[in-house]
Amino acid sequence: MRPHIKLAWLLLAGAPLAVAAPSAVVAAEAAAASAYAVIPMKPNTAFLTPEERKVVNLLIQAADQMAAIYDRQRVTQGGPDGPGHGFYPSGLTQADFEAYLAAHPAEKPALMDAYTVVRRQGDKLVAVPYSVEYRAELAKAAALLEQAAATTSNPSLKRFLTLRAESFRTNDYFQSEMAWMDLKGTPIEVAIGPYETYTDELMGQKAAFEAFVTLMDPKESAALDKYKGYLKAMEANLPVEDRYKNFKRGGDSPIAVAEQVRGGGDNLHGPQTIAFNLPNDERVREAKGAKKVILSNVLGAKYDGILKPIAARVLVSEQAGLANKKYMTLETLFHELSHSLGPGSITVDGRATTVTAELKDIGGTAEEAKADVMGAYNILFMMQKGELPAAEKPQLYATYLAGLFRAARWGDEEAHGRGAALQYGYLRSKGAVVWDPAQKKFRFDDAKMEAGIRDLTADIVRLQGNGDYAGMVAFFDRYAHLDAEAKEVIATLKDIPVDIAPNYPETI
């Protein structure tokens, strides 16, 4: 997610952010003391044709159905909330579930499938397909997608929407994911369906429903598109042995810069997404790569209202001004590119498996930390290649470090927050981040930052490639902690919004 010429930033220069209580969409995720910047989102839709406008308004309605499903997925049914949320029976522990899987190996593929919920049936656990569990909401969403497909004259969008409507009924998403990768010739970029597994805190397997309804900026997308041509070179440049590198994934990997006009479901849960890298299906990624979409209006709001003021509080005065929007954008892009690098399908003890399956509940958090630090590592590689000025390394480090504190405010339990704590703890242990007692702020050491970023990238990738669950848990237990100085600095950030609460138009 992630150089820009002139991205369509949401906020006017110098315009203050109103700090308010969280909107209804995110209220449940916010601690009482958290403050959100309520942002009225006003995406540019003037260039749309009447046909495109009609399609987008149908997609907005479909996105709201994803929100309705997600509300069911995130709340435990019939009991106190727990790490299984709505995906598993109330009270089911990870140990109980793993014992059941061990005793019933033939049932494991269905019970562990990303697109099923697990329910009790007497003494048995049964897998219920999403297409059954959420039939009412998915039927409404499918009908809306088919209306949109009938409205659009763009063949690739028509094909995707038709196939995705079918996926909602059949629970098979492969063909529609492949079709989504082939979208072209339309400003409408929509991702809708079950994707990320962070909400499943029990096993890290079940995909949560979400939607991104966005309008692409072709000029800004083209400005960043050159970097996807380096994906194979970035893979080869990873600081690990060749057995951990993955050259099987497809290299298409389109890059889009877009304004979000509507979000839904998991997209609006917790920290607001500033970019996405989808699909997650490893079969699609190996065939066609993955698409990276930067949400320029969301990113712009977060930089102006959150990251820039955080840098001034966290970094010593001679380094604070180095943080900038250019490197927030680049880090976002290379974070997303890095999701397409490193191990995916792996072999453990002779078994063909995946990193996600082996790392279970720690997998999503580890992947976010990997994408953060590997993103910075790959920006350094672009400087080495002459695509970016090497003299701007300090700007990279300042923006990256300020970004860790932005994410760390979410705490050790949230995936991005714990991943940020890991990076901070690791770099602090290597002397790359040093406390300045006079200013009561941090400074970074350029040379040690470069070495620390390289070494942390290597450590995470090896653990992923080995499918080493116990090793990854131990790695996080060792490093993913905020020390007293970090907590002291974070305590000075209370008046800075924790995140934004976007208010999207009902129709465009």
N, C-alpha and C positions, 0 to 999 in steps of 0.2 A: 504494500500500500504505500507510488508513494509519495533534470532542472526544470522549473516551470517558467513560462513566459509571463502569463497573467491569468492565473486561475480565478475562477469566478467566486471570490471569497464572499461569504454571506454578509459580514458586518462592515459597515462603513468605517474608514480609518478614523480612529479616535473615538468612535461611538462606545459609550460605556455599556457593559452588560448588566442587565437587571438581575439581581440575585433574589431568588424566591424559593419557596418550598417546591419539591418535585411535582411534576405533573402527574395525573392519574396513571399514566402509562408506566412510570417508573417509581411510584410512591412506595410500593411494597419492597423495592430493592434498597431504598435509601434509609440509612440510619437517621434517627431523629435530628441529630446535629448536622447532617449533611446539607449543603446548600447547592442548588442547581441554578444555572443561568437559563432562564426561560427565553427561548429564541423563536420568534415567529419566522418560520421558513418561507421565503418568497422566491422560489426557483423561477428562472426565466423560461416561460412557456410560449412567448410571443411567436416563435418561429414554427410552432407546430401547425400542421394542416388540420382542418376540421376532423378528418378521419383519424389522425393520430391522437387528437384530443379525446375523441370518443373512446379509443382503445385504452388510453391511460386512465380515464375515469372508471372503466370496467375493471382494470387491474387494481386500482385503489380499493374497489369493493372486494375483490378477491383477497387482497392483502389483509383486509379486516377479518376474513375468515381464518387466516393463519394466526392472527392474534387470539381469536376465540379458541382455537385448538391449543395454542401454547398456554393459555390460562388454565386449561385442564392438565396439561403435561407437567406444569411446574408445581402443582399443589397435590400433596398426597391425598388419595381418596380414602375416606372412611377412617381416618386416624390422624395422630399428630404428624406434622411434616418431618420428613427425614431425608437422607441423601438420595433415596430412590425416587422421591417426588411422586409424580403420577405414572411413572414408567413401571414400577414394581409394586407388589402388595405392601401394605403398611406393615412395618415391623420387620420386614425381610432384611437380614444383614448380608454383608458381602460374604462372610464365612458360610452362612446358611446356603446362599445361592451357589457358591462354588462347590460345596459338598453335594448339593443336589445335581449339579452338572456332572460331577465326577461319578455319581451313582447312575446317571441316566445319559451317557455320552451320545446316544442317538438323538436325544432331544436338544442337544447343545446348539446346533446351527440355528434352529428356529428361535430358541430362547435368547440367544445372543445377537440375533439379527437386528440391524440398526432400525428397521421399520416395523418392529413389533413391540407391544407392551406385554408384560408378564403378569398373569393373574393366577390366583389360587382356585383350584377345583378339587375340593376335598383335600387329600394329602398330596395332590399333584400340583405342579406348576405348569401352566399352559401358555403358549405364545399366541397372542391375538393380533392379527395384522392391523396396521394403522387404518387400512381401507375399511376395516370392520369397526374398530374402536371409535373412529372419528367420521363414520359414514355420513352423518347429516351435514356436518360442516364441509367435508370434502365434496359432497354432491353439489352444494351451493357454489363452492369455488370452481369446480369443474365446469358448471354451467356458465359461469361468468367468463372463464377462459375460452370456452367455445364461442361465446358471443363475440369476444375480442378477436378470436381467430377468424370468424366470419366477417368481421369489420375490416381488418387490415388487408391491404393489397400487397404487403411484403411477404414473399413466399417463405423466407426462413423464419420469420416471426410466426406466421400462420402455422408452420409445421411444428415449431416448438410448443406453442400454446395448445395445439390439438393433442400432441403426444403427452404433454404434462397433464392435461385433463384426463387422459386415459390412465396415466400413472396413478392419479388420485383414486381411481376405481380398481386398479389391478394390483397396486402395491409394488410394481416393478418400475423402477425409475431409470434404468440404464439407457434405453433408447431416447428418452426425453432429455437426459443429461448430455448425450452425444449431440442431439439437435441443438441444445442451448449453446454448445461450443461453436456451432456453425452460424449463429446469428450474424447478419451483416445487412448493410444498406438501410438501416433504420436508426433514428436517434433514441428509440425506446430500448432500454436495457433493463430487463426484469429478471430477477431470480426469485423463485417462489417454490416452497416445498420444505421437506425435512432435510436439514443440513448438519449443523454443528452439534457436538455431543457434550458440551460443557455442563448443561443442565443436569445430565445424568451423573450425579456425584457418587453413585454406588459402584458402577462398573465402567463409566465413560464410554458406553457403547450406543446408547439410544439417541437418535437424531431428533432434534427439536424443530418444530415448524417455524418458519420465518418468511419474510418477504422484503425485497428491495425493489421499489419501483423508481427508476432513475431515467434521466435524460442525458445522453452522452454529448460531450464537447469534442467534436472531431479534431479541432486544432490542437487542443491540449493533449488529447490522446496520442496524436501523431508525434508530439514533442517528446513523449516518454517512450514511444514504441521501440526506439533503437535498442533499449536495454534488454528486451526479450531475446535479441539475437545473441546475447552473451550467456544464455542459460547453460549451454553445454560447457562453455569455458569456465563458468562459475562452478559447475559441478566438478570439473577436473581440478579446479584450484582449491577445493575444500582441503583443510589441513589435516587429513586423515588418510589411512591406507585405502587403496583402491577398492577393497572389498566392501567398504562402507559407502561407496559412491553409486549413484543410480543413473545409468545412462539409458534406461529403458523407457522413461517417460517421454511422451510426445513433446515436440518443441513448439507447437503453435502458440500457446500461452498469450492470447490477446491481452492488451492493456487498454483500459478505458478510463478517462476522467469524466465524471458525471456529477450532476446535481441530483440529490435524492428528493423526490416529490412525495414519497410515502414510505414508511417502514411498517413492519408488522411482526408480531411474535417475538422470537428470541432476539431479533435485531434491535428491539427497543428495551431489552432487559439489561439492567446494570449499565456499565460504561457504554456510551453510544459508539457504534461502529463507525470508523472513519474510512474503512475500505474492506473489501472481502476478496477472498481467493477461493474460487469454487470451480468445479464440484470436488467433493471429497472422495468420491468413488475411485479407488486406485486403478480400476480397469479403464475408466475414462481418462484418468491422468496419464496412464501409460500409452493410450492410443492418441490422445489429442492435447495433452498438457492440461493447464488450468487457466481460467480467466481471472485477471486481476482488475478490479474496479475501485478506483479512488473516489470517495464521496467528497467532492471539493468544498461544498458548502458546509458540511459537518466539520471537516478538517479545519477550514478557515475559522470557524467559530471557536473551536477548541484552542487553536494557536493564539488568537487575539485575546481571548478571555481567560485562558488557563495556563498554557505552556510558557508564554512570554513573561507573565508576572511570577510564575514559579521559578524560572531561571534567575530572576533578580533576587529571590529570597534564598535559593539553595547554593548558588555558586558565588565564589569570591568576586569582589567588584571588578577585578581586571579580566575575569572570564565570563561574567554573566551576560554581557552584551554580545557575546559571540553566537548565542543561540538564535536561530532564525527560521523563518517559514520555509525557505528553500530546502533546508535539511530536514525539517519535519516532513515535508512532502516526499523527499527522497527516501528517508527512513521508512515511511509508510509503504512506498512502492517496493523497496527492497525487502522489507518484512514479508510482503505478499509473495514476491518472487522466491524468497527463501523457503516458503512453504512447499514449493515445487522441487526442492533440492534435498539431497540426503536420502536415507533409507525410507522405503515405503513397504513394499512386499519383501519379506525376509524369510530366512530359514533358521529355525531354532531346534536343536536336537533332531535334525532330520525332517522336521515338520515344516511345510510351507504355511506361512502365517503372515501377519502384518504387524507393524509397530503398534498400531492402535489396539489390536487385540491383545498383544503381550503386555503393554504398559497400563492397560485398564484405566483406573481412575486418575493416575498420575500422568497419563498420556497427553491429554489436552493441554495441561499446564506446562509440561515439558516442551511441547511443540510450540507454544507461544513464546517461551523463553528462547528456544532455538531460533525462531524466526526473527526475534528482536536482535539478538547478538550476531547471528549470521547475516542479517541485513546490514548491520554496521560493517562487518567483515567484507561484504561484497561491495559496499561503497568504497572502502579502501582499495579493493581490487580495481574498481573503475578509475580511481585516481592513478593507480599504477599503470593502467591502460591509456591514460591521457584523456579519458572522457570527462573527467572532472578535475579541477585544479588541486594538486597535492597540497598547495599552500592553505587550503581550506580545511585541513584535518582538524584544527582546533574548533572550527564551527560545527563540524560533525560531532566531536566529542561533547561539546557543550550542549547541543540539542539532544543528543542521545541520553546524557546523564540527567538533564532536566526532565526528559520524558520518563525515565525510570521513577523519578519521584512523583510525577503525575500519576503513574499507574500504581505505585506503591501505596498511595493513599486509600486504595480500595481494600487493602488488608491482605493478610496471608491466606485467606480462604478462597478468594476470588482468583480465577485462573491467571488473568493478566497481572493482578497484584502480587500473587505469590511468585510468578515468573520474574517480575521486576525485582522483588526482594532477593531472589537467587542471584540475579546479575549484579545487584549492588553488593551483596555479601561476598561474592567471588572476587569482584574487582577491588573491593576494599582489602581483602586478604592478600592480594597481589601488590598492594601499594599503588594501584592505578588511581584510586580515589583517596584523598588525604584530608583530614579535618584541620581547618585553620582556627586555632583557639582564639586568636585575636578578633577575627571577623565573625566567628561562630558560624562559619559556612564551609563548604567543601571546595577543594581545588582538584583538578585532574592533572596527572603527569602524562604528557603526550606519548612518550615511548612505552611506558608501562600500560597505558590504555590500549595501544596497538597490540602489544603482546598478550594482554589479558583477554581482549576480544577474540584473538586467534585461538588461544588455549581453551577458553570456555566453549567456543564453537566446536572444537575437536572433542572435548569431554562429553558434551551432550550428544553429538552425533554417534560416537562410539557406543554409548549406553543405549541409544535407540536401535542402532544396527545389531546389537547383541540381544535385543529384546529383553533387557535386564531390568525387570520390574524392581527387584529388591535393591539393585545397585542405584537405580534412579531415585527411589524413595530415600535411600541413605544420602545420596548427593544433595537432594533438597533439604533433608534434615540437617546436613552439615552447613550449608551456605544460605538457605532462604530465610534469613533473619534480619530484622532491622535493629541495629545497635542503638545505644543511648543517643549518640550524636544524630543519627538519622531521625530518630523520634523527636529530638529537640527541634530539628529543622522543620519537620512535618508539622509540628505544633504551631509554627509561625505562619502556616498556610491557611488557617481557618477562615479567613475572610475571602479567600479565592475560591470560586466555585469548584466543587468536586467534579462536576460534569455539566453537560448541557441537557436541558429538557426541551427538545424540539417540538414545535407546534406546527404540524403540517396542514395545508388546506384540505378541506373535505373533498373538493373537486377543483379541477383546473380549467 
